[in-house]
């Protein structure tokens, strides 16, 4: 309907399952072909990055110890190694052997023995990975998992794809990784909630027109054994669930790839180190501490509004 | 005669304006209190939960039962191993969703535009 020259934007969304999670594409004034192209891109990248699909290039690499990666594979690994170096190992691609012992890669979840963890310790540490162009070599017995960065990279490629297809306004959620573009069609920014780690209403809302908002928290995947809760974000130092004083860490930036990796790193690093990183590398974060404080990096203070009175917002 | 023509034009213009306002109001009306239920990514049902006076059970596929009342929606039963969708409890706010990954079920709540467009989690 188009009377008087104005029209209500066509606001549609699709849900689908890929990369072991649910993906939501909300596109404004887009065609069925735009949605299809996005879904196909996600499925294409899943075939490359998955550690559970035996035919993926990462599975093949983990079996053989070396491989020639696709351009996408090499780009993700290179980005991961950069974040790993900049965060002094808080983000780590090579934690996969430890993650498998804990059962966070699809196996039965359990607390591994100290001996089991010590046995895989020589395999952990991204400095032992060599990447030259697309040629990658892992230390003997080592394996990588792109789970902490692949969805962010996928979001970046969807952002580019939508730009090419002239879809100006979009709101994507790839398993909770939010990537937005163009702001809301009414001219206002998108309003992105930050999940309550305790399962209640969103802690607050961030206004952002373009970019990525990615949250990592121990609440996302965990199990209880003998009265103790164990979550899935492992500290590469201890090979055990990170205990940094945070309930969740959110990274915000233009790059989904960086935000994805940094949200995990910030959760491992804790409040002080995460804020230091943000100041040093011009990054932005929203941290929710175990004593229910919300800590927001300086560049986001004008864009963030606290909604949940359980938390205290420290401006 | 001229006055009569002017009157016709004024009445006709007012009718057009009222129609346009009505159409735009319908198009921009925020959908509130509605849960959209997706199975394998396909919308299978929409439920107006906000107006319910009694709890209502909604079977989804073979493995899930969603419950709704006037205060929100929650997953009552799931035959999946992790039970994460059950643990999520009742949701009522905008932009929140319940996901049962093993059974490929997603439930999303439509929200008034003023709240939020989605949640990073």
Interface residues (C-beta under 8 A of the other chain):
Chain A: X1 X3 X4 X6 X8 X14 X15 X16 X17 X20 X21 X22 X24 X26 X171 X173 X176 X177 X178 X180 X184 X186 X190 X191 X192 X193 X194 X195 X199 X201 X202 X205 X206 X213 X214 X215 X217 X220 X250
Chain B: X19 X20 X23 X24 X27 X28 X38 X40 X41 X87 X88 X89 X93 X95 X96 X97 X99 X101 X104 X106 X108 X113 X115 X116 X117 X118 X119 X120 X121
